[in-house]
Amino acid sequence: MQGDCVMAQDALDARMKAAGMTPLSEMLKHIPVGGFLANAGVTDLESFEAWLKMRREEMLRMQATMELESKQGDELYEWVLSHAAVFTEVLCNFQKAMGRSPTEL
């Protein structure tokens, strides 16, 4: 199975290079804009958890507002929905890794 994934990634890399894109294998090695994306206030696990909760709340508020205003057709709706889901998933797994229930905040 792993061999199939490597072959699939090699084929994907080749297609991406041919299209003038950065290949997936390079993107998986580093985060070129990581210095810009990392929040300066995140300095330890406690501040990381606070940041996760803040971002999750921000996305859930945006989602609720869009739904109440019947903006499911808005071009940003799926972006907001997916970001809310991702922040929720990361927070749940962070809490589990810290030995806490992933269902309680």
FENDA-V412529 format. One record per residue. N is the residue number from 1. RES is the residue in three letters. PSI is psi in degrees with one decimal (* if undefined). OMEGA is omega in degrees with one decimal (999 if undefined). Layout:
# FENDA-V412529
n = (N/N)
res = (RES/RES)
psi = (PSI/PSI)
omega = (OMEGA/OMEGA)
This chain:
# FENDA-V412529
n = (1/2/3/4/5/6/7/8/9/10/11/12/13/14/15/16/17/18/19/20/21/22/23/24/25/26/27/28/29/30/31/32/33/34/35/36/37/38/39/40/41/42/43/44/45/46/47/48/49/50/51/52/53/54/55/56/57/58/59/60/61/62/63/64/65/66/67/68/69/70/71/72/73/74/75/76/77/78/79/80/81/82/83/84/85/86/87/88/89/90/91/92/93/94/95/96/97/98/99/100/101/102/103/104/105)
res = (MET/GLN/GLY/ASP/CYS/VAL/MET/ALA/GLN/ASP/ALA/LEU/ASP/ALA/ARG/MET/LYS/ALA/ALA/GLY/MET/THR/PRO/LEU/SER/GLU/MET/LEU/LYS/HIS/ILE/PRO/VAL/GLY/GLY/PHE/LEU/ALA/ASN/ALA/GLY/VAL/THR/ASP/LEU/GLU/SER/PHE/GLU/ALA/TRP/LEU/LYS/MET/ARG/ARG/GLU/GLU/MET/LEU/ARG/MET/GLN/ALA/THR/MET/GLU/LEU/GLU/SER/LYS/GLN/GLY/ASP/GLU/LEU/TYR/GLU/TRP/VAL/LEU/SER/HIS/ALA/ALA/VAL/PHE/THR/GLU/VAL/LEU/CYS/ASN/PHE/GLN/LYS/ALA/MET/GLY/ARG/SER/PRO/THR/GLU/LEU)
psi = (-45.8/-37.4/-39.8/-39.4/-40.1/-43.2/-40.0/-40.0/-39.5/-43.2/-40.6/-42.7/-45.6/-43.6/-40.5/-43.2/-43.6/-28.8/3.7/18.5/160.6/127.7/151.7/-41.9/-35.1/-40.3/-30.4/-14.7/-30.8/167.2/95.1/-34.0/14.7/-36.9/-29.0/-29.3/-30.2/130.9/128.9/-24.4/-9.1/103.0/-10.2/-179.5/-34.9/-45.1/-29.6/-43.4/-42.2/-40.9/-44.0/-46.7/-40.7/-46.6/-39.5/-46.7/-42.7/-45.8/-39.5/-37.4/-43.9/-42.6/-47.5/-42.9/-45.6/-39.0/-42.2/-29.1/13.5/47.5/31.6/-21.7/-6.0/143.2/-19.6/-9.3/-49.8/-34.6/-47.4/-45.6/-46.3/-38.1/-39.3/-42.4/-42.6/-46.6/-36.4/-45.4/-44.5/-42.5/-44.2/-44.9/-33.7/-48.1/-41.1/-42.6/-28.5/4.7/18.3/164.9/131.5/-0.2/-4.3/141.7/*)
omega = (-178.7/177.5/177.7/179.8/179.1/178.9/179.3/179.1/177.6/179.4/178.4/176.9/-179.0/179.2/-179.7/177.9/-179.9/179.6/179.6/-178.0/171.8/-177.4/-179.3/-178.5/177.5/-179.9/-179.0/-177.8/-176.6/178.8/-175.2/-178.2/-177.9/179.0/178.7/-176.7/-176.9/179.7/-178.2/-179.6/179.4/-176.1/179.4/-176.7/179.6/179.8/175.7/178.3/178.6/178.4/178.4/-179.8/179.8/-178.9/177.5/179.8/179.3/-178.5/179.1/176.3/178.7/179.9/-179.3/178.9/-179.1/179.8/179.4/179.1/179.1/-179.1/178.9/178.8/179.4/-176.9/178.2/-174.3/-178.6/177.1/179.6/179.9/-178.6/178.3/176.6/179.7/-178.8/179.1/177.0/-179.7/179.8/179.1/178.7/-179.6/175.4/-179.9/178.6/179.0/179.1/177.1/179.6/178.4/177.8/-177.0/-177.8/179.8/999)
